Amino acid sequence: VLAEVEKQLAKLPRKEIAKASLERNGRIILTENLMQAMELANYSAPEHMEILTENPFSLLPYVRHAGAVFLGAYSPEPLGDYFAGPNHVLPTGGTARYYSVLNTETFMKRTSIISYTQKALQEVSPDIIRLAEAEGLQAHANAIKLRGEKID
């Protein structure tokens, strides 16, 4: 891998910038097996993840945190950037652990709608009261208790 990186660096017109970036941020990490490699990849939550194995689709179910995943030798990252169609605005710096690629849902406002019947609320009231009191939010617990009084 290191030999290939050096070979590719030599071909770049801005090789000094790329070399400095690799020296500052690049890593070659050897793992015991592919599952360990997937664990490390998920931990780093990369913006782009290329899986270059004989059967890359077999590893796809293990990807939990990545902005975009490129499967196989014929799906290089620039394909996604310039041609294949996914949005190029991806979560960077490990933010793929909790954020997704920019898409139309990013611009949609969503509202949660909650509606319980008296009976349904009564069934779960003890649990809600216990959680609210554990958090020290007595007014929340009281709001449930008051509705329980009205039910009785």
C-alpha positions as CSV (number, residue, x, y, z in Angstrom):
1,V,0.0,0.0,0.0
2,L,2.8,2.4,0.9
3,A,4.6,1.7,-2.4
4,E,1.4,2.4,-4.3
5,V,0.7,5.6,-2.4
6,E,4.2,6.9,-3.2
7,K,3.8,5.9,-6.9
8,Q,0.5,7.8,-7.1
9,L,1.9,10.8,-5.3
10,A,4.7,11.1,-7.8
11,K,2.0,11.5,-10.6
12,L,0.3,14.5,-9.0
13,P,0.9,18.1,-10.0
14,R,0.3,19.2,-6.4
15,K,2.2,16.3,-4.9
16,E,3.8,18.4,-2.1
17,I,0.3,19.4,-0.8
18,A,-0.9,15.8,-1.0
19,K,2.2,14.5,0.7
20,A,1.9,17.0,3.5
21,S,-1.7,16.0,4.0
22,L,-0.8,12.3,4.1
23,E,2.0,12.9,6.6
24,R,-0.3,14.8,8.8
25,N,-3.5,12.7,8.5
26,G,-2.7,9.5,6.6
27,R,-2.5,6.1,8.3
28,I,-1.9,2.5,7.2
29,I,-3.5,0.2,9.8
30,L,-3.1,-3.5,9.6
31,T,-5.9,-5.6,11.1
32,E,-6.2,-9.2,12.0
33,N,-9.3,-9.7,9.8
34,L,-12.0,-8.0,7.9
35,M,-14.4,-7.7,10.9
36,Q,-11.7,-5.8,12.8
37,A,-11.2,-3.6,9.8
38,M,-15.0,-2.9,9.7
39,E,-15.0,-2.0,13.4
40,L,-12.2,0.5,12.9
41,A,-13.9,1.9,9.8
42,N,-17.2,2.4,11.7
43,Y,-15.2,4.0,14.6
44,S,-13.7,6.5,12.3
45,A,-17.1,7.1,10.5
46,P,-15.5,8.1,7.2
47,E,-16.9,10.6,4.7
48,H,-16.0,8.1,2.0
49,M,-15.6,4.3,2.4
50,E,-14.3,2.1,-0.3
51,I,-14.6,-1.6,0.2
52,L,-12.2,-3.4,-2.2
53,T,-12.6,-7.1,-1.4
54,E,-13.5,-10.1,-3.5
55,N,-17.1,-9.8,-2.3
56,P,-17.6,-6.2,-1.1
57,F,-21.4,-6.6,-0.8
58,S,-20.9,-9.2,2.0
59,L,-19.4,-6.5,4.2
60,L,-22.1,-3.9,3.5
61,P,-24.4,-5.1,6.3
62,Y,-21.6,-4.3,8.7
63,V,-21.3,-0.6,7.7
64,R,-22.9,1.5,10.4
65,H,-21.2,4.8,10.0
66,A,-20.1,6.2,6.6
67,G,-21.2,9.1,4.5
68,A,-20.9,7.2,1.2
69,V,-19.9,3.6,0.5
70,F,-18.2,2.5,-2.7
71,L,-18.3,-1.2,-3.4
72,G,-15.7,-3.0,-5.5
73,A,-12.7,-2.0,-7.7
74,Y,-14.9,-0.4,-10.3
75,S,-16.7,2.0,-7.9
76,P,-14.0,4.5,-7.0
77,E,-14.8,7.5,-4.9
78,P,-14.6,10.1,-7.8
79,L,-17.5,8.1,-9.4
80,G,-19.7,9.2,-6.6
81,D,-18.3,12.7,-6.5
82,Y,-18.8,13.5,-10.2
83,F,-21.1,11.1,-11.9
84,A,-23.1,8.4,-10.2
85,G,-25.6,10.7,-8.6
86,P,-25.4,10.7,-4.8
87,N,-25.0,14.1,-3.2
88,H,-21.4,15.2,-2.8
89,V,-22.2,16.9,0.6
90,L,-21.2,14.2,3.0
91,P,-20.7,14.2,6.8
92,T,-17.0,14.8,7.5
93,G,-14.7,14.4,10.5
94,G,-16.5,11.4,12.0
95,T,-19.9,13.0,12.0
96,A,-21.3,10.1,10.0
97,R,-21.7,8.5,13.4
98,Y,-24.8,10.7,13.9
99,Y,-25.5,12.5,10.6
100,S,-26.4,11.5,7.1
101,V,-25.6,12.7,3.6
102,L,-27.3,15.9,2.5
103,N,-30.6,15.0,0.8
104,T,-34.1,16.3,0.4
105,E,-35.1,15.2,3.9
106,T,-32.5,17.6,5.2
107,F,-34.7,20.4,4.1
108,M,-38.0,18.9,5.3
109,K,-39.5,19.9,8.6
110,R,-40.8,17.0,10.5
111,T,-43.1,17.0,13.5
112,S,-43.9,14.2,15.9
113,I,-47.6,13.5,16.5
114,I,-48.6,11.7,19.7
115,S,-52.1,10.7,20.6
116,Y,-53.0,8.2,23.4
117,T,-56.3,7.1,24.7
118,Q,-57.1,7.3,28.4
119,K,-56.6,3.5,28.7
120,A,-53.3,3.6,26.9
121,L,-51.9,6.4,29.0
122,Q,-53.1,4.7,32.2
123,E,-51.2,1.5,31.2
124,V,-47.9,3.3,30.8
125,S,-48.3,6.0,33.5
126,P,-46.3,4.2,36.2
127,D,-43.3,3.9,33.9
128,I,-43.5,7.6,32.8
129,I,-43.8,8.8,36.4
130,R,-40.8,6.6,37.4
131,L,-38.7,8.0,34.6
132,A,-39.7,11.6,35.2
133,E,-39.0,11.3,38.9
134,A,-35.6,9.6,38.3
135,E,-34.7,12.7,36.1
136,G,-35.9,15.0,38.9
137,L,-38.6,16.4,36.7
138,Q,-41.5,16.4,39.2
139,A,-43.8,18.6,37.0
140,H,-43.6,16.0,34.3
141,A,-44.5,13.3,36.8
142,N,-47.3,15.4,38.1
143,A,-48.8,16.0,34.6
144,I,-49.2,12.3,34.3
145,K,-50.5,11.8,37.8
146,L,-53.1,14.5,37.3
147,R,-54.5,12.7,34.2
148,G,-54.5,9.5,36.2
149,E,-56.7,11.3,38.8
150,K,-59.1,12.3,36.0
151,I,-59.3,8.8,34.7
152,D,-60.2,7.4,38.1
